[in-house]
Amino acid sequence: MSLAARIEKDFLAAYKAKDELTVSVLRMLKAAVKNRQVELMRPPTDEEVLAVVAKQVKQRQESVEQFAAAGRAEMAAKEAAEQAVLEGYLPTRLTDAELASLVDEVIAATGAAGMKDMGKVMSAAMAKAAGRADGKLLSQLVKARLSA
């Protein structure tokens, strides 16, 4: 089953169960996927749907941080709950050790020697991580490895 079909099935199940949080989150996600489909002028692949989900998760994470900084705990909690629903559609995250070994592997494969090769390493590492790692964390790790 494709990811878009799974989202649709879960949306219908949540709607029938009257799960308001899940229904609203999946409704927004379906709209974002539909917008992506309109941009592409074809049905999106699972990887493209995964990218949309990852973007939605990142937006929720940034919202949680903004609301927490502004002292709006109830809004931060709502955004965190939405983020948790969305993360159910992402593949499992890489552990710190797995991420470090992935970065070392990519550095060895690309033959990167220093910071000037960071772009090359980052593009290869992001392709390998494919939604299973946070870009900011990956960037910090690559920077630390290349500057050492």
Secondary structure, DSSP 8 states (H G I E B T S, - for coil): --HHHHHHHHHHHHHHTT-HHHHHHHHHHHHHHHHHHHHHTS---HHHHHHHHHHHHHHHHHHHHHHHHTT-HHHHHHHHHHHHHHHTTS-----HHHHHHHHHHHHHHHT--SGGGHHHHHHHHHHHHTTSS-HHHHHHHHHHHHH-
